[in-house]
Amino acid sequence: MDAYDGLAPLYDHWAEHMTEDVPFYVALARGAAAGPVVELAVGTGRVAVEIARATGRHVIGVDLSPGMLEVARAKAAAAGVEALVELRLGDMRDLGRGPLALDAPAALVISPFRSLLHLRGWEEKAALFRAVAATLAPGGRFAWNAFVFDPHIAASNDGYAARHGRLWEYIEHAPADSRIDLTVYAGAPGVEPRTVQLWWATRSEWEGLVAAAGLEIEALYGWFDGRPYDDRSSEMVFVARKPL
Ligand SMILES: C[S@@+](CC[C@H](N)C(=O)[O-])C[C@H]1O[C@@H](n2cnc3c(N)ncnc32)[C@H](O)[C@@H]1O
């Protein structure tokens, strides 16, 4: 079972602190040319449902976890946008192939909330970036965000158990593998802890992935309010573009 399947009923509670990204991705969708919007690793539809509701656009959401997609389906129905939010079960690295083939080139591809960090190392991320480039219409955009690796934060949160409401989160760092293991526990009898793994990447790795896929960087922000990326930034918010 995918680690996120067990987290699906808890995910929105766990992610409730993350709200400022939604208007950022909605604005990109609103300004995009004609064509579908694709969210890679759509999860419970936290962003996709809001894009459909706010813009009336067709959003294709891809995710590996049937449990997360089930929650997304219910949220789309509750928001009255089930006809706009098309949810597809699959691995984002298969974008453009088989069940993840698109009928029309995408106007915008997004991957919010650090989801690309679930792809291990350069090779897996590079395959994804190539697939995104092949899927985008000329002039189409690819936007994602990822945390900035900070050795001070890593040192302080390795082995750290934090509480988020009724959830417990336990963090372990594996620096030799550029990896963080995040274990989430609901603190309820019969609910097993779930561990998800994140492989961080540096600014220059992201820039290399963009260039190697034939895309170009349009913007790198330090947060979703568009502030410049600098030494104080804890998040990288990238917008790349497929050349015309
Ligand atoms: C942190 S959640 C983000 C969900 C959503 N994008 C959001 O912003 O709330 C990460 C999601 O990535 C999905 N995921 C992980 N690896 C994946 C892969 N290779 N292909 C598709 N989805 C994947 C998980 O199932 C999970 O739903």
The ligand as an SDF file (V2000), in Angstrom:
LIG
                    3D

 27 29  0  0  0  0  0  0  0  0999 V2000
    2.5240   16.2230    0.0720 C   0  0  0  0  0  0  0  0  0  0  0  0
    1.2550   15.4160   -0.8490 S   0  0  0  0  0  0  0  0  0  0  0  0
    0.7800   16.7780   -1.8770 C   0  0  0  0  0  0  0  0  0  0  0  0
   -0.6540   16.7380   -2.3440 C   0  0  0  0  0  0  0  0  0  0  0  0
   -1.1390   17.9980   -3.0550 C   0  0  0  0  0  0  0  0  0  0  0  0
   -0.3340   18.3150   -4.2350 N   0  0  0  0  0  0  0  0  0  0  0  0
   -1.1550   19.1930   -2.1300 C   0  0  0  0  0  0  0  0  0  0  0  0
   -0.5550   20.2110   -2.4700 O   0  0  0  0  0  0  0  0  0  0  0  0
   -1.7850   19.1230   -1.0840 O   0  0  0  0  0  0  0  0  0  0  0  0
    2.1990   14.3790   -1.9130 C   0  0  0  0  0  0  0  0  0  0  0  0
    1.3860   13.4800   -2.8510 C   0  0  0  0  0  0  0  0  0  0  0  0
    2.3040   12.8920   -3.7880 O   0  0  0  0  0  0  0  0  0  0  0  0
    1.8070   11.6310   -4.1660 C   0  0  0  0  0  0  0  0  0  0  0  0
    2.8840   10.9130   -4.8530 N   0  0  0  0  0  0  0  0  0  0  0  0
    4.0780   10.5260   -4.3310 C   0  0  0  0  0  0  0  0  0  0  0  0
    4.8350    9.9710   -5.3000 N   0  0  0  0  0  0  0  0  0  0  0  0
    4.1000   10.0240   -6.4550 C   0  0  0  0  0  0  0  0  0  0  0  0
    4.3290    9.6180   -7.8040 C   0  0  0  0  0  0  0  0  0  0  0  0
    5.5000    9.0530   -8.1590 N   0  0  0  0  0  0  0  0  0  0  0  0
    3.3670    9.8320   -8.7120 N   0  0  0  0  0  0  0  0  0  0  0  0
    2.1950   10.4030   -8.3620 C   0  0  0  0  0  0  0  0  0  0  0  0
    1.9190   10.8090   -7.1060 N   0  0  0  0  0  0  0  0  0  0  0  0
    2.8520   10.6140   -6.1660 C   0  0  0  0  0  0  0  0  0  0  0  0
    1.3290   11.0470   -2.8540 C   0  0  0  0  0  0  0  0  0  0  0  0
    0.4370    9.9680   -3.0270 O   0  0  0  0  0  0  0  0  0  0  0  0
    0.6790   12.2990   -2.2190 C   0  0  0  0  0  0  0  0  0  0  0  0
   -0.7050   12.3600   -2.5090 O   0  0  0  0  0  0  0  0  0  0  0  0
  1  2  1  0
  2  3  1  0
  2 10  1  0
  3  4  1  0
  4  5  1  0
  5  6  1  0
  5  7  1  0
  7  8  2  0
  7  9  1  0
 10 11  1  0
 11 12  1  0
 11 26  1  0
 12 13  1  0
 13 14  1  0
 13 24  1  0
 14 15  1  0
 14 23  1  0
 15 16  2  0
 16 17  1  0
 17 18  1  0
 17 23  2  0
 18 19  1  0
 18 20  2  0
 20 21  1  0
 21 22  2  0
 22 23  1  0
 24 25  1  0
 24 26  1  0
 26 27  1  0
M  CHG  2   2   1   9  -1
M  END
$$$$
